[in-house]
Amino acid sequence: MLPEEILEAVLEFSEQTREAWKKDRSLPQGLSTDGVIKMARYCDLSIKQGSDIKHTFTDAAMHQGIVIADETDQYSIKLVQEIALAIGNKL
């Protein structure tokens, strides 16, 4: 079972990316339900292999952030990275 902090962080990442998408289309999409599931699975595997929760979440969020960002738009990439790091730093 994933630690509660990771679950909350993944859901917060999803919420913030969806909000950015809805608010001003600064992202082409928010994190989907499928993205949430992928992040949770990755975090579970990473923690089982001994990684700490901060780095586990940040790694998963950075990866999924690039998936949802527009790779041709540096602002979009920077935004998802900032969201991932801000949430990760709270862990």
N, CA, C and O atoms as a GROMACS GRO file, in nm:
protein
  364
    1MET      N    1   0.084  -0.119   0.000
    1MET     CA    2   0.000   0.000   0.000
    1MET      C    3   0.088   0.124   0.000
    1MET      O    4   0.187   0.132   0.073
    2LEU      N    5   0.050   0.220  -0.082
    2LEU     CA    6   0.127   0.345  -0.090
    2LEU      C    7   0.108   0.430   0.034
    2LEU      O    8  -0.001   0.433   0.093
    3PRO      N    9   0.212   0.499   0.075
    3PRO     CA   10   0.197   0.592   0.186
    3PRO      C   11   0.095   0.701   0.151
    3PRO      O   12   0.086   0.744   0.036
    4GLU      N   13   0.020   0.743   0.249
    4GLU     CA   14  -0.083   0.846   0.229
    4GLU      C   15  -0.026   0.973   0.167
    4GLU      O   16  -0.091   1.037   0.085
    5GLU      N   17   0.097   1.010   0.206
    5GLU     CA   18   0.158   1.132   0.153
    5GLU      C   19   0.176   1.124   0.002
    5GLU      O   20   0.156   1.224  -0.068
    6ILE      N   21   0.212   1.007  -0.048
    6ILE     CA   22   0.229   0.989  -0.193
    6ILE      C   23   0.094   1.001  -0.263
    6ILE      O   24   0.083   1.070  -0.364
    7LEU      N   25  -0.006   0.934  -0.210
    7LEU     CA   26  -0.139   0.941  -0.271
    7LEU      C   27  -0.188   1.085  -0.278
    7LEU      O   28  -0.239   1.129  -0.381
    8GLU      N   29  -0.173   1.157  -0.169
    8GLU     CA   30  -0.216   1.297  -0.166
    8GLU      C   31  -0.136   1.381  -0.265
    8GLU      O   32  -0.192   1.468  -0.332
    9ALA      N   33  -0.007   1.356  -0.275
    9ALA     CA   34   0.078   1.432  -0.368
    9ALA      C   35   0.039   1.404  -0.513
    9ALA      O   36   0.033   1.497  -0.594
   10VAL      N   37   0.013   1.279  -0.548
   10VAL     CA   38  -0.027   1.244  -0.684
   10VAL      C   39  -0.160   1.312  -0.718
   10VAL      O   40  -0.175   1.368  -0.827
   11LEU      N   41  -0.254   1.308  -0.626
   11LEU     CA   42  -0.384   1.372  -0.650
   11LEU      C   43  -0.370   1.523  -0.661
   11LEU      O   44  -0.439   1.587  -0.741
   12GLU      N   45  -0.283   1.582  -0.580
   12GLU     CA   46  -0.260   1.726  -0.589
   12GLU      C   47  -0.196   1.763  -0.723
   12GLU      O   48  -0.232   1.864  -0.783
   13PHE      N   49  -0.102   1.682  -0.769
   13PHE     CA   50  -0.039   1.705  -0.899
   13PHE      C   51  -0.144   1.700  -1.010
   13PHE      O   52  -0.147   1.785  -1.099
   14SER      N   53  -0.230   1.601  -1.002
   14SER     CA   54  -0.338   1.588  -1.100
   14SER      C   55  -0.429   1.711  -1.096
   14SER      O   56  -0.463   1.767  -1.200
   15GLU      N   57  -0.467   1.751  -0.977
   15GLU     CA   58  -0.556   1.866  -0.961
   15GLU      C   59  -0.492   1.994  -1.015
   15GLU      O   60  -0.557   2.071  -1.086
   16GLN      N   61  -0.367   2.017  -0.983
   16GLN     CA   62  -0.301   2.140  -1.027
   16GLN      C   63  -0.279   2.143  -1.178
   16GLN      O   64  -0.291   2.248  -1.240
   17THR      N   65  -0.246   2.029  -1.238
   17THR     CA   66  -0.227   2.028  -1.383
   17THR      C   67  -0.360   2.044  -1.455
   17THR      O   68  -0.368   2.110  -1.559
   18ARG      N   69  -0.465   1.984  -1.402
   18ARG     CA   70  -0.597   2.001  -1.463
   18ARG      C   71  -0.645   2.146  -1.450
   18ARG      O   72  -0.707   2.200  -1.542
   19GLU      N   73  -0.615   2.207  -1.336
   19GLU     CA   74  -0.653   2.347  -1.315
   19GLU      C   75  -0.580   2.438  -1.414
   19GLU      O   76  -0.641   2.530  -1.470
   20ALA      N   77  -0.451   2.413  -1.437
   20ALA     CA   78  -0.375   2.493  -1.534
   20ALA      C   79  -0.433   2.476  -1.674
   20ALA      O   80  -0.440   2.572  -1.750
   21TRP      N   81  -0.473   2.355  -1.707
   21TRP     CA   82  -0.533   2.329  -1.838
   21TRP      C   83  -0.666   2.403  -1.852
   21TRP      O   84  -0.690   2.468  -1.954
   22LYS      N   85  -0.751   2.393  -1.752
   22LYS     CA   86  -0.884   2.456  -1.759
   22LYS      C   87  -0.876   2.608  -1.755
   22LYS      O   88  -0.949   2.677  -1.826
   23LYS      N   89  -0.787   2.660  -1.671
   23LYS     CA   90  -0.781   2.803  -1.645
   23LYS      C   91  -0.737   2.883  -1.768
   23LYS      O   92  -0.809   2.972  -1.813
   24ASP      N   93  -0.622   2.851  -1.822
   24ASP     CA   94  -0.570   2.932  -1.932
   24ASP      C   95  -0.504   2.851  -2.043
   24ASP      O   96  -0.433   2.906  -2.128
   25ARG      N   97  -0.529   2.722  -2.042
   25ARG     CA   98  -0.473   2.633  -2.144
   25ARG      C   99  -0.320   2.640  -2.150
   25ARG      O  100  -0.260   2.620  -2.256
   26SER      N  101  -0.258   2.668  -2.034
   26SER     CA  102  -0.112   2.672  -2.029
   26SER      C  103  -0.052   2.532  -2.046
   26SER      O  104   0.067   2.517  -2.075
   27LEU      N  105  -0.135   2.431  -2.027
   27LEU     CA  106  -0.098   2.293  -2.058
   27LEU      C  107  -0.198   2.239  -2.158
   27LEU      O  108  -0.316   2.274  -2.152
   28PRO      N  109  -0.154   2.154  -2.251
   28PRO     CA  110  -0.248   2.099  -2.348
   28PRO      C  111  -0.350   2.003  -2.287
   28PRO      O  112  -0.453   1.975  -2.347
   29GLN      N  113  -0.320   1.954  -2.167
   29GLN     CA  114  -0.411   1.864  -2.096
   29GLN      C  115  -0.368   1.857  -1.950
   29GLN      O  116  -0.255   1.893  -1.916
   30GLY      N  117  -0.456   1.811  -1.866
   30GLY     CA  118  -0.420   1.784  -1.727
   30GLY      C  119  -0.386   1.637  -1.713
   30GLY      O  120  -0.404   1.560  -1.807
   31LEU      N  121  -0.339   1.599  -1.596
   31LEU     CA  122  -0.307   1.458  -1.573
   31LEU      C  123  -0.436   1.377  -1.570
   31LEU      O  124  -0.526   1.405  -1.492
   32SER      N  125  -0.443   1.278  -1.656
   32SER     CA  126  -0.562   1.195  -1.666
   32SER      C  127  -0.568   1.092  -1.554
   32SER      O  128  -0.473   1.074  -1.478
   33THR      N  129  -0.682   1.025  -1.545
   33THR     CA  130  -0.696   0.916  -1.448
   33THR      C  131  -0.592   0.808  -1.476
   33THR      O  132  -0.535   0.751  -1.383
   34ASP      N  133  -0.569   0.779  -1.602
   34ASP     CA  134  -0.467   0.681  -1.640
   34ASP      C  135  -0.329   0.726  -1.592
   34ASP      O  136  -0.249   0.645  -1.547
   35GLY      N  137  -0.301   0.856  -1.603
   35GLY     CA  138  -0.174   0.910  -1.555
   35GLY      C  139  -0.159   0.896  -1.405
   35GLY      O  140  -0.050   0.866  -1.355
   36VAL      N  141  -0.268   0.917  -1.333
   36VAL     CA  142  -0.267   0.899  -1.187
   36VAL      C  143  -0.234   0.754  -1.153
   36VAL      O  144  -0.153   0.728  -1.064
   37ILE      N  145  -0.296   0.661  -1.222
   37ILE     CA  146  -0.271   0.518  -1.198
   37ILE      C  147  -0.126   0.483  -1.229
   37ILE      O  148  -0.062   0.412  -1.152
   38LYS      N  149  -0.074   0.534  -1.340
   38LYS     CA  150   0.066   0.507  -1.376
   38LYS      C  151   0.161   0.562  -1.270
   38LYS      O  152   0.258   0.496  -1.233
   39MET      N  153   0.133   0.684  -1.223
   39MET     CA  154   0.218   0.743  -1.120
   39MET      C  155   0.215   0.659  -0.992
   39MET      O  156   0.319   0.634  -0.932
   40ALA      N  157   0.096   0.616  -0.952
   40ALA     CA  158   0.082   0.537  -0.830
   40ALA      C  159   0.157   0.404  -0.843
   40ALA      O  160   0.224   0.361  -0.749
   41ARG      N  161   0.145   0.339  -0.957
   41ARG     CA  162   0.216   0.211  -0.978
   41ARG      C  163   0.367   0.230  -0.973
   41ARG      O  164   0.438   0.152  -0.910
   42TYR      N  165   0.414   0.334  -1.041
   42TYR     CA  166   0.558   0.362  -1.041
   42TYR      C  167   0.607   0.390  -0.899
   42TYR      O  168   0.709   0.338  -0.856
   43CYS      N  169   0.533   0.474  -0.827
   43CYS     CA  170   0.572   0.508  -0.690
   43CYS      C  171   0.576   0.384  -0.602
   43CYS      O  172   0.668   0.368  -0.521
   44ASP      N  173   0.478   0.296  -0.617
   44ASP     CA  174   0.474   0.173  -0.539
   44ASP      C  175   0.598   0.088  -0.565
   44ASP      O  176   0.663   0.041  -0.471
   45LEU      N  177   0.632   0.069  -0.692
   45LEU     CA  178   0.750  -0.010  -0.727
   45LEU      C  179   0.878   0.055  -0.676
   45LEU      O  180   0.966  -0.013  -0.622
   46SER      N  181   0.888   0.184  -0.692
   46SER     CA  182   1.008   0.256  -0.651
   46SER      C  183   1.029   0.249  -0.500
   46SER      O  184   1.141   0.229  -0.453
   47ILE      N  185   0.922   0.266  -0.424
   47ILE     CA  186   0.931   0.258  -0.278
   47ILE      C  187   0.969   0.116  -0.234
   47ILE      O  188   1.049   0.099  -0.142
   48LYS      N  189   0.911   0.016  -0.300
   48LYS     CA  190   0.946  -0.123  -0.266
   48LYS      C  191   1.093  -0.153  -0.292
   48LYS      O  192   1.151  -0.241  -0.229
   49GLN      N  193   1.154  -0.078  -0.385
   49GLN     CA  194   1.296  -0.097  -0.415
   49GLN      C  195   1.385  -0.009  -0.329
   49GLN      O  196   1.507  -0.006  -0.347
   50GLY      N  197   1.324   0.063  -0.234
   50GLY     CA  198   1.404   0.137  -0.137
   50GLY      C  199   1.416   0.287  -0.158
   50GLY      O  200   1.486   0.353  -0.082
   51SER      N  201   1.349   0.341  -0.256
   51SER     CA  202   1.356   0.486  -0.278
   51SER      C  203   1.274   0.560  -0.175
   51SER      O  204   1.174   0.508  -0.125
   52ASP      N  205   1.316   0.682  -0.142
   52ASP     CA  206   1.238   0.761  -0.046
   52ASP      C  207   1.120   0.827  -0.117
   52ASP      O  208   1.118   0.838  -0.240
   53ILE      N  209   1.021   0.869  -0.039
   53ILE     CA  210   0.896   0.916  -0.099
   53ILE      C  211   0.913   1.047  -0.175
   53ILE      O  212   0.846   1.068  -0.276
   54LYS      N  213   0.999   1.135  -0.130
   54LYS     CA  214   1.018   1.264  -0.198
   54LYS      C  215   1.072   1.242  -0.340
   54LYS      O  216   1.017   1.296  -0.436
   55HIS      N  217   1.179   1.164  -0.351
   55HIS     CA  218   1.238   1.141  -0.483
   55HIS      C  219   1.149   1.054  -0.571
   55HIS      O  220   1.144   1.072  -0.692
   56THR      N  221   1.080   0.961  -0.509
   56THR     CA  222   0.989   0.875  -0.584
   56THR      C  223   0.878   0.958  -0.649
   56THR      O  224   0.852   0.945  -0.768
   57PHE      N  225   0.813   1.043  -0.569
   57PHE     CA  226   0.707   1.126  -0.624
   57PHE      C  227   0.761   1.221  -0.730
   57PHE      O  228   0.704   1.232  -0.838
   58THR      N  229   0.871   1.289  -0.700
   58THR     CA  230   0.924   1.388  -0.793
   58THR      C  231   0.960   1.324  -0.926
   58THR      O  232   0.932   1.381  -1.031
   59ASP      N  233   1.022   1.207  -0.923
   59ASP     CA  234   1.057   1.137  -1.045
   59ASP      C  235   0.933   1.102  -1.127
   59ASP      O  236   0.929   1.125  -1.248
   60ALA      N  237   0.833   1.048  -1.061
   60ALA     CA  238   0.709   1.011  -1.131
   60ALA      C  239   0.638   1.134  -1.187
   60ALA      O  240   0.588   1.131  -1.299
   61ALA      N  241   0.634   1.241  -1.109
   61ALA     CA  242   0.567   1.364  -1.154
   61ALA      C  243   0.641   1.429  -1.270
   61ALA      O  244   0.578   1.480  -1.363
   62MET      N  245   0.772   1.428  -1.265
   62MET     CA  246   0.850   1.485  -1.376
   62MET      C  247   0.822   1.407  -1.505
   62MET      O  248   0.802   1.466  -1.611
   63HIS      N  249   0.820   1.276  -1.494
   63HIS     CA  250   0.794   1.194  -1.613
   63HIS      C  251   0.654   1.218  -1.667
   63HIS      O  252   0.637   1.246  -1.786
   64GLN      N  253   0.553   1.207  -1.582
   64GLN     CA  254   0.416   1.227  -1.628
   64GLN      C  255   0.393   1.372  -1.671
   64GLN      O  256   0.311   1.398  -1.760
   65GLY      N  257   0.464   1.465  -1.609
   65GLY     CA  258   0.453   1.605  -1.650
   65GLY      C  259   0.497   1.625  -1.793
   65GLY      O  260   0.433   1.699  -1.868
   66ILE      N  261   0.606   1.560  -1.832
   66ILE     CA  262   0.653   1.571  -1.970
   66ILE      C  263   0.553   1.505  -2.065
   66ILE      O  264   0.536   1.551  -2.178
   67VAL      N  265   0.488   1.400  -2.021
   67VAL     CA  266   0.388   1.334  -2.104
   67VAL      C  267   0.272   1.429  -2.135
   67VAL      O  268   0.222   1.431  -2.247
   68ILE      N  269   0.230   1.509  -2.036
   68ILE     CA  270   0.115   1.596  -2.058
   68ILE      C  271   0.153   1.735  -2.109
   68ILE      O  272   0.066   1.807  -2.159
   69ALA      N  273   0.280   1.773  -2.098
   69ALA     CA  274   0.323   1.905  -2.145
   69ALA      C  275   0.340   1.904  -2.297
   69ALA      O  276   0.353   1.799  -2.360
   70ASP      N  277   0.339   2.022  -2.353
   70ASP     CA  278   0.369   2.038  -2.495
   70ASP      C  279   0.521   2.048  -2.507
   70ASP      O  280   0.581   2.147  -2.467
   71GLU      N  281   0.583   1.944  -2.562
   71GLU     CA  282   0.729   1.942  -2.565
   71GLU      C  283   0.791   2.052  -2.650
   71GLU      O  284   0.911   2.077  -2.641
   72THR      N  285   0.711   2.118  -2.732
   72THR     CA  286   0.763   2.229  -2.812
   72THR      C  287   0.744   2.364  -2.742
   72THR      O  288   0.787   2.467  -2.793
   73ASP      N  289   0.680   2.362  -2.626
   73ASP     CA  290   0.653   2.486  -2.552
   73ASP      C  291   0.728   2.484  -2.420
   73ASP      O  292   0.689   2.413  -2.326
   74GLN      N  293   0.834   2.561  -2.412
   74GLN     CA  294   0.917   2.562  -2.291
   74GLN      C  295   0.840   2.606  -2.167
   74GLN      O  296   0.868   2.559  -2.057
   75TYR      N  297   0.742   2.696  -2.183
   75TYR     CA  298   0.661   2.739  -2.068
   75TYR      C  299   0.583   2.621  -2.012
   75TYR      O  300   0.575   2.604  -1.890
   76SER      N  301   0.526   2.541  -2.099
   76SER     CA  302   0.448   2.424  -2.058
   76SER      C  303   0.535   2.326  -1.980
   76SER      O  304   0.494   2.274  -1.876
   77ILE      N  305   0.654   2.300  -2.030
   77ILE     CA  306   0.746   2.209  -1.962
   77ILE      C  307   0.788   2.266  -1.827
   77ILE      O  308   0.789   2.195  -1.727
   78LYS      N  309   0.822   2.394  -1.826
   78LYS     CA  310   0.864   2.459  -1.701
   78LYS      C  311   0.752   2.456  -1.598
   78LYS      O  312   0.777   2.434  -1.479
   79LEU      N  313   0.630   2.477  -1.641
   79LEU     CA  314   0.515   2.478  -1.550
   79LEU      C  315   0.498   2.342  -1.482
   79LEU      O  316   0.483   2.337  -1.360
   80VAL      N  317   0.499   2.233  -1.557
   80VAL     CA  318   0.481   2.101  -1.494
   80VAL      C  319   0.599   2.067  -1.403
   80VAL      O  320   0.580   2.002  -1.300
   81GLN      N  321   0.718   2.110  -1.440
   81GLN     CA  322   0.834   2.086  -1.354
   81GLN      C  323   0.822   2.164  -1.223
   81GLN      O  324   0.853   2.111  -1.116
   82GLU      N  325   0.777   2.288  -1.232
   82GLU     CA  326   0.758   2.369  -1.110
   82GLU      C  327   0.652   2.310  -1.019
   82GLU      O  328   0.668   2.307  -0.897
   83ILE      N  329   0.543   2.263  -1.079
   83ILE     CA  330   0.436   2.200  -1.000
   83ILE      C  331   0.490   2.075  -0.930
   83ILE      O  332   0.468   2.055  -0.811
   84ALA      N  333   0.561   1.991  -1.006
   84ALA     CA  334   0.617   1.867  -0.949
   84ALA      C  335   0.713   1.895  -0.835
   84ALA      O  336   0.707   1.831  -0.730
   85LEU      N  337   0.802   1.991  -0.854
   85LEU     CA  338   0.901   2.022  -0.751
   85LEU      C  339   0.837   2.086  -0.628
   85LEU      O  340   0.876   2.056  -0.515
   86ALA      N  341   0.739   2.173  -0.649
   86ALA     CA  342   0.672   2.237  -0.536
   86ALA      C  343   0.602   2.134  -0.448
   86ALA      O  344   0.610   2.141  -0.325
   87ILE      N  345   0.534   2.040  -0.510
   87ILE     CA  346   0.465   1.936  -0.433
   87ILE      C  347   0.568   1.842  -0.369
   87ILE      O  348   0.555   1.807  -0.252
   88GLY      N  349   0.668   1.803  -0.446
   88GLY     CA  350   0.772   1.714  -0.394
   88GLY      C  351   0.847   1.772  -0.275
   88GLY      O  352   0.884   1.700  -0.183
   89ASN      N  353   0.869   1.902  -0.277
   89ASN     CA  354   0.941   1.967  -0.167
   89ASN      C  355   0.862   1.967  -0.037
   89ASN      O  356   0.920   1.985   0.070
   90LYS      N  357   0.732   1.946  -0.045
   90LYS     CA  358   0.649   1.940   0.076
   90LYS      C  359   0.654   1.802   0.142
   90LYS      O  360   0.610   1.786   0.256
   91LEU      N  361   0.706   1.703   0.070
   91LEU     CA  362   0.711   1.566   0.124
   91LEU      C  363   0.828   1.547   0.218
   91LEU      O  364   0.847   1.438   0.272
   0.00000   0.00000   0.00000
